[in-house]
Amino acid sequence: MEYEIMIKSLEETNNLASKLANLLKAQDTITLEGDLGAGKTTFTKVLAKGLGINRTVNSPTFTIMKQYEGRVTLNHLDVYRLADSDEDLGWDEIFYGDSVTVVEWAHLIEDYLPEERLKIEISRINENERKIRLIPIGKRYEELCEELLK
């Protein structure tokens, strides 16, 4: 099952990301897809705040991964620069450690992703509006989406 949400403001995006953060636990993986400027990093910033992270969160485009300490450690990956690469960054430690992992441009490392995860697609409608598709892959994420959308 997939869920589609129309977001009309930054405040609504913040509410969704904050609520999601409260439901996350270690070894959860969130993948974010969307064009440049769709709001992937903005979504991650709010998610991080909801995980109790007080540091400034920005896109790890050039470093591939940044790690932030909070109630749960957050691994924030932007794998855009890994297109056509077979580089193993220690995927098992990243995805199956004591962290929540958010991956921007995740389709570029599809073969390395955990079988179960929450795929989020963000489409920019205009300056403030976004269409967000939640695609839970696996029972854990189906239950998470049901709780998120109550």
Buried (B, 14 or more C-beta within 10 A) or exposed (E): EEBEBEBEEBEBBBEBBBBBBEBBEEBBBBBBBBEEEBBBBBBBBBBBBBBEBEEEBEBBEEEBBBEBEBBBBBBBBBBBBBEEEEEEBEBEEBBEBEBBBBBBBBEBBEEBBBEBBBBBBBBBEEEEBBBBBBBBBBEBBBEBBEEBEE
